[in-house]
């Protein structure tokens, strides 16, 4: 499952070139809306959830919904920015990048916090290690990333919010390094730098021993990991692979990992490209995503113990999708300098 960064980059560049040749007018049709997903939501395990979303949006809009799954973050970013897709579910930093390319790309909704509002609407980015290696990062009963330099690390993608942007910002502050490119390639700060191209891929790089440390988030890994001790938001917490975890995690059942770093991330937005949709259609989409019916559908919004992985995860019984806008993502704009 370890993915060559150069191979993935070549595929991404080729696909972007193809997408760039499609204008927003030629890509969109009067009767079809294309919805794009990042690699982590494009995996086979999410097929049931994606198909359910397709059905619900077709009912809500009266349009044919086309699903665009991807294998590279940059493909998704380019798809929504160019108009190849009119709707996308992407990370907050991926949104900022798409918005910088095309101001018509704006957020309409995101997963709420535990109270069903934007308060606490965040998830977590981890620096995770295999349990047998955890003592290397422990001092006086506390875990930290202080001894992470020189290790083999797996990120998700350089366009991932929780899988790259947030953790490299933390690294830059911790080690007082201004040039963040030092974290992105082998032989500088880290001995080896791998990219999983999805959160699942990054986790596999850790579990199979190719990486000493892996970065991934809780939203994408709740279908596969469960808390053994501690909690999802606490440094030092131990997680193990669920007994009924689907492939490629079935081979790692009961293997344990420890969080040596936990950092908050703004919840991912559902975004639209306003050049390809009318205001009335955007309103229909927003209403559909933020409806009580959507929130109660476990195929669309799952929980930690859901048997079938869902694209969205409810943070509590009151959790749902709520309306948001560009201004709410100001912290991510600031972090990325865009």
N, C-alpha and C positions, 0 to 999 in steps of 0.2 A: 504493500500500500504506500510505501515511501515514494513520493512523486518528485521527479527531477525538476528543479526550479527553472533551468534553462529550457527544458522541453515544454513546461507549462507556459513559460513566457513566449516561446515561439508560437505555440498554438493560440495564445491570447492575441498576439500581434496580428497573426493571419486573420483571425476572426474579426478583430476590430477593423481591419482593412476592408473586409467584406461589408461590415455594417456601415462603415463610413460612406460606402457607395450608395447607400439607400437614403434618400431624403425622407423627412418626416411625412411628406405628402404621399410618396410612393409606398412607404411602409404601412401606413395606416389605411384602412378602408372604412367606408361609411357604415358597414354592418359588423365590423370586427374590432374588438379591443384586445391588445396584446398585453399580457401581464408577465413581467420578468422576475426571476428569482436568483438570489446568490447561490453559489455552489452548495452551501450547507442546507438550504431548503430545496435543492434540486435532486437530492439523493433518492434512491429507490424507496427507502422507508417512508418518505413523505408523499408517495403516490396517492394514497387514499385521501390524505388531507388536501392535496392540490386539486384532485378531482372534485372533492366536495366544494372547494372554493369556486371552481369553475362553474359548477351547477348553480350555486347561490348567486354569483354575480350575473350569470345569464338571466336568471329569474328577475333580479333587481333592475337590470339595465335594458333588457329586451334585445341585447346584442349577443353575437357569438363571441365567446371568450377563447382566445388562443393563449396557451401557456408556453412560456419560453424558459426552459431550464438551461443552466450554464455550468461551465467547468472552471471559470476564471472570473474573479471579481471585476476586472476591467471590461469584460464582455458585457456584464450587466450594467455597469456605469455608462458605457458607450451606447448601449441599447436605449436606455431611458433618455439620455441627453440628446441623441440624434433623432429620436422619434420612432425608432424601430419598435419600441414598446411605449405604450401610453401610461402604463401603471407598473410600479415595481415595489417589491419589498426588499429594502436594502439597509445596510448599517448606517449609523449616523455620519461617519466619516466618508463613506461611499456617497451618501447623499450630498454632503458638502462639496465633494469633487464633481458630482454631476451638476449641481447648482452653479458651480464656478464655470462649467462648460456652457450651460444654458440656464439662464435665470427663470425660464418657464417651468423648470423642474422644481416643484414645491411639495412639502409634506401635507398630508390631509389627516392622518391618524397615526396613533402609536398605542402600544400596550400600556395600560394604566399602572399606577402603583397599587399597593394593597387596599387602599381606600376607594378605588374606582375613579381616582382623579390623577392629574399629572404629578401630584405630590408623591415622591418616592418612586417615580417611573424610571427605574434603572435595573440593570442586571450586573453581572460580575465577570471580570476578566481575571484569569488565573495564571500564575506561574506554578506549574504542577510538576512534581517529581514522583518517581516510583518509591514506594514505602521503604524498601531496603536501602535507598540512597538518602532518605530524609535526614538522618543524623548529621550528614555533612553540612546541612544548612541550618542547624540548630545550635543555639548558644544560650546558656542559662535558662533553658526551658522555653525559649522563644525561637520561632522560625523567621527567616528573612532571606532576601536575595543578595545579602552582602557578599557572599562567596560564590556568586554565579559566574563571575568572569572566567573565561577560558573553557567553559563547558560547551557541550554540543546542545544547541537549542533548536526547537521547531516552532516557527511562527505559522500563522494561517496563510496570509497574503499581505503584501505591502499596502493593499487597499482596504484591509480589514480594520474596523474600529477596535474591537476588543482583542483581535488576533494579531495586531501590530501597532497601530497608532497609540493607543492608551499605554500598553506595556513599554514601548520604547520611550514615551514621554516620562514614565516612571524611572526607567533606567537612566535617562539623561539627567534627571534631577538627583537621583541617588548617587551617581558617580561623577556628577558635575562635568558632563560631556555635552558640548554644544552641537557637535556634528553628529546627528542621529544616523547618518549613513553608515557609521562605524558598526552599528548593530545589525545591519542588513546583509552583510556578506561574511563568508568564512575568512578566518585569519586575522581579523581586526580585534574586536572585543571578544568575540566567541571563536572557539577553535573551528566549529562547524555550524553553519546556519542552514537549516532545512525549511521547506515550506510545504505544508500539508494540502494547501489549496482549498481546504474546508476545515471546520473545527474538528470534525470527525477524523479527517486525515492527520491533523496535527496530534490528536490524542493517540492515534495508532502509532505514530512515529515514536512516542514515548513508551507506550506499552510493549512494543516489540524490541525496544532497546536501542533503536537508532538514534534517539535523542536522550540526553541526560535530563533536560528540562523542556517542557512543552507549554505553549501558550494556547489557551482556548477559553470559551465562555460556558456559563451554566445553561443558558437558554437552549443551545444546540446540543448539549450533552446530557440534559435531564432524561432523555429516553434511554440512555445507556449507563449512566452512573447513578449511584444512590449514596446518601450520607451514611457512613458507618459510625463516625464519632465527630462531634462538633456540629457545624451547620454550613449552609451554602455561602454565607457571608463572613466566615471567620478564618483567619490565618491559622494554620496548624490542623485544620479539619482533615479527616481521612475519608476517602470515598472508595467504594469498590464497584466493579463492573457487575451490573445486574445479571442474575441467573438466566433470565429470559431475554437478554440483550440480543438484538439481531446482528447479523454479520455486518461489518467485519469484527465485531466485538465479542461474538460468541466464543471465539478461541481464547479470550482473555477473562472468561468468567471468574469472578471472585478475586481477581488481581486488584491490589490496592495502590492508590496514589494519594499523595499528601499535598495540600496547597501551602506553598511557602510564600505566596503573595496573592492578595485579593484586592482588586481595584474596581470601583464603580464605573459604569458606562451608561450614557443616556440610551433609553430604549430605542430600538430600530424603528424608523418611520415607514409607513406606506406612502409612496410619493406618486405624483401624476405629472405628466408633461402637458401643460395647459394648451400648447400649440396643437395637440391632437385630440382634444376633448372640449366639448362645450361646457359652459358653466353649469347648465342643467344636468349634464351627464356626471360631472364631478360631484354635484350635490347628491345624485342618486348613489354613486359609489360610496361617498362618505357616510350616508345614511345606512347603507347596507353593512359596511364594516363596523359601525359603532352601535348597531342594533342589539337589543337584549337577546334576540334570537341567535345572532352570531356568537355572542358571549357564552350562551348555554349549549352550543353545539360542540361536543367533545372531539369531533373530528377536526374542528377548526381551532379550538382553544383547549388544549389539554392541560393536565396537571402532572405533578411529579410521578404519580403512579399510573398514568394512562398506559394501557397496553399497546395502543396504536399511536405512534408519534404524530403530533400535530404541529403545524407551522407556527402557531402562536401558543404561548404558555400563560396560563392564568396565575397571577401572583397570590391570589386569595379567592375566596368565594365571591367577593365583590369585584374581582378583577374583570376587565373588559377592554375593548379598544375605545380610545377617546380621541376627540378632535385635537389636532395640534397644528402648529405653523412654523415658519422659518425662524421667527423670533425665539421660540423655545429652544432651538438648537444653537443659540448664540455661543454657549460654552464650547461646543464642538468646533464651530467656526473659529473661535479664538485659539483653541488648542492647535488647529491646523494652519492658522494664519491666513484664512480665506474668508 
